[in-house]
Amino acid sequence: MGNPCGMTRANILEKSEVKGVPIYFGTGVNPVNSPAQFFVAWGKGVLEGGLIRTFNSEQADYGFLWFIDEDEALERYSLLKQI
């Protein structure tokens, strides 16, 4: 089975949970002509069978953001863990 359009395999490097909400930091190949390869995702159901969406979506209880810079992604991940 291949990846559905608009999704890529998520390689989770770190996972936390804050007030029942899972938060993920990981890598993946963003195939939308972007050099972004690090992501931060949060919310229940954000990963679908180990896959993550390849675009940015940010809501209070659910989202996924792609980053080019690993330090920037880790900073966002740390911030989400504190909120």
KAQUI-V548744 format. One record per helix or strand of 3 or more residues. SS is the DSSP state (helix for helix, strand for strand). FROM is the first residue (numbers start at 0). TO is the last residue. If there is no record, write none. Layout:
<<SS	FROM	TO> <SS	FROM	TO>>
This chain:
<<strand	6	8> <strand	10	17> <strand	20	26> <strand	37	41> <strand	50	52> <strand	62	66> <helix	69	81>>
